[in-house]
Amino acid sequence: MRMKTKLIHGGIDGDEHTGAVSVPIYQVSTYKQEAVGKHKGYEYSRTGNPTRAALEALIAEVEGGVRGFAFASGMAAISTIVTMFNKGDHFIVGDDVYGGTYRVMTRVFERFGIEVSYVNTSDLVKVREAIKENTKAIYLESPTNPLLSITDINAVSLIAKPLGLTLIVDNTFLTPYWQNPLELGADIVLHSATKYIGGHSDVVAGLVVVNDEKLGEELHFVQNSIGAVLGPQDSWLLIRGLKTLAIRMEETEENTKQIVDFLVNRKDIVKVFYPGLVSHPGHEIQMKQSRGHGGMISFDVGSADRADQVLSKIKYFTLAESLGAVESLISVPARMTHASIPIERRRELGIVDGLVRISVGIEDVRDLIEDLQQALEV
Ligand SMILES: *Cc1c(COP(=O)(O)O)cnc(C)c1O
């Protein structure tokens, strides 16, 4: 089965009892047992629910892994993965990962004795140098937010494997439609399904896929113990989201390329960040490990005032955090998603005050370009 077909027919297709074409929403917490311990595979919905199970089978197939897991949010997924490790274990984490990931590692898990080094994972020398005797995992994103830095996932997996380190990749920005980290050597891939997989700004969820049965058993144990599972209604929404992921990602890609073309040809834009640009650092690695570049563009309009002008005049891009939905969104990272990072650190990372980030939706691209044009006019 090819990807587009898999998204529609993968996992558990419909309902064999009734012929329903869509997987039913099993709004149920517990299941009747015929005798003690004698049941049809479900005992209690924290441990397993048929709607969630259909989603989990689907995402496992789509990411090319052996087992999938659905969580109440991307952060619930990340936190549950970290609890598979022990006090005293050391993590190497990308230095510009999602802000919530940085927050949970520093303010929650460090309190429980997890040690973390934040490293620019695009630099393989720095990754190697950060490895300590107690290092157990490497955690990264590619591309990152908001500057869309690229890490060579396969090269990092070749560092991790001989040392028995678990490689964890947050694949939210490209989705399984464009990039499959497990095939590049990762052990665990995760998504904030709140973004492209849900795709309609109407559900908060997380998904994880592993490539090994034993790892799957361990993750199921902690997921069931902690209990941050996704409910049946939201599981159903993600199954529905996955069915249109291919066409949404294709349309987003096309719109994004045209907007990038528009932006790079304007003299009043200082810089455009987009992994599909030949001039983008890591572009060659990106071409090797992904089939598309996603719908995120960051561009520097030169100053905070200029950024304010764009935000106040723009009409079709909604001013909001988040990304990956059918509607285009716009934000200013320095004062929104990355506001909690100290200013010196922001400068070091290159998150300047004039940086504007857009998540391109699937509106008519002519309207989006006309809108940007009028918003940029002085
Ligand atoms: C949004 C996001 C998360 C967190 O996911 P939630 O669903 O908001 O909990 C993690 N990683 C990335 C890259 C994200 O964009």
The ligand as a MOL file (V3000), in Angstrom:
LIG
                    3D

  0  0  0     0  0            999 V3000
M  V30 BEGIN CTAB
M  V30 COUNTS 15 15 0 0 0
M  V30 BEGIN ATOM
M  V30 1 C 2.7400 21.8220 19.8720 0
M  V30 2 C 3.9790 21.0330 19.9100 0
M  V30 3 C 4.2460 20.1350 20.9690 0
M  V30 4 C 3.3110 19.9830 22.1580 0
M  V30 5 O 2.1140 19.4020 21.7910 0
M  V30 6 P 0.6790 19.6860 22.5100 0
M  V30 7 O -0.2500 18.8750 21.7030 0
M  V30 8 O 0.4600 21.1690 22.4380 0
M  V30 9 O 0.8240 19.2130 23.9130 0
M  V30 10 C 5.4030 19.3870 20.9080 0
M  V30 11 N 6.2740 19.5190 19.8880 0
M  V30 12 C 6.0650 20.3900 18.8650 0
M  V30 13 C 7.0640 20.4850 17.7720 0
M  V30 14 C 4.9240 21.1640 18.8490 0
M  V30 15 O 4.7250 22.0370 17.8410 0
M  V30 END ATOM
M  V30 BEGIN BOND
M  V30 1 1 1 2
M  V30 2 1 2 3
M  V30 3 2 2 14
M  V30 4 1 3 4
M  V30 5 2 3 10
M  V30 6 1 4 5
M  V30 7 1 5 6
M  V30 8 2 6 7
M  V30 9 1 6 8
M  V30 10 1 6 9
M  V30 11 1 10 11
M  V30 12 2 11 12
M  V30 13 1 12 13
M  V30 14 1 12 14
M  V30 15 1 14 15
M  V30 END BOND
M  V30 END CTAB
M  END
